[in-house]
């Protein structure tokens, strides 16, 4: 009697289709994004620790005041605001691409993926201009290690009052730390955006070729969409740490 009762007891999960309504691919994408979030967090925590342990720090309103084709116009944070707007807009178009995929709207997926790719390329172009501009001002990894350099070297990055009161060693150390972190973290993020653009191009090609229409679903669009939204979210923290604080 006890044997038959035991045999009749149903199992919670006996194999086959998972009881969770999430595919293996999506779960693995979430695992990857979680591990990537830890990496970005480590970078930003290290930056924050160094920044708040320093007596002085470059002023974002001085560092990021230029705008392409505007000459010497003083437009603090206007260009990075444009970059942020472009990236957020590309996240919106990615949402629309995923929605079109859920509706099995092949043409809609193609259209919105194309706009997402254009947004990603536009953001990377803006970042390339910003890096080039800063490099023309002498900024790069390890560029400010000369403790005997004139204070005039730092006039692009600090308020005049700070330049007068700080020592050359303080200016050198803080500027060097700032740009080492800036180029490392924004470069790491830019590499993610580049990867996202490449993934979107591959997904676009498969969509045009009808690969997902034959499968009957556009789950790959959704998985790449998760990655793209993550990259956009990370930029919010990068923007806050480097351009606002």
Secondary structure, DSSP 8 states (H G I E B T S, - for coil): -HHHHHHHS--S--SSS-SSS--HHHHHHHHHHHHHHHHHHHHHHHHHHHHHTSS----HHHHT---TT-TT---TTHHHHHHHHHHHHHHHHHHHHHHHHHTT-HHHHHHHHHHHHHHHHHHHHHHHHHHHHHHHTT-STT----TTS-GGGGTTTS-HHHHHHS-HHHHHHHHHHHHHHHHHHHHHHHHHHHHHHHHHHHHHHHHHTTHHHHHT--HHHHHHHHHHHHHHHHHHHHHIIIII-
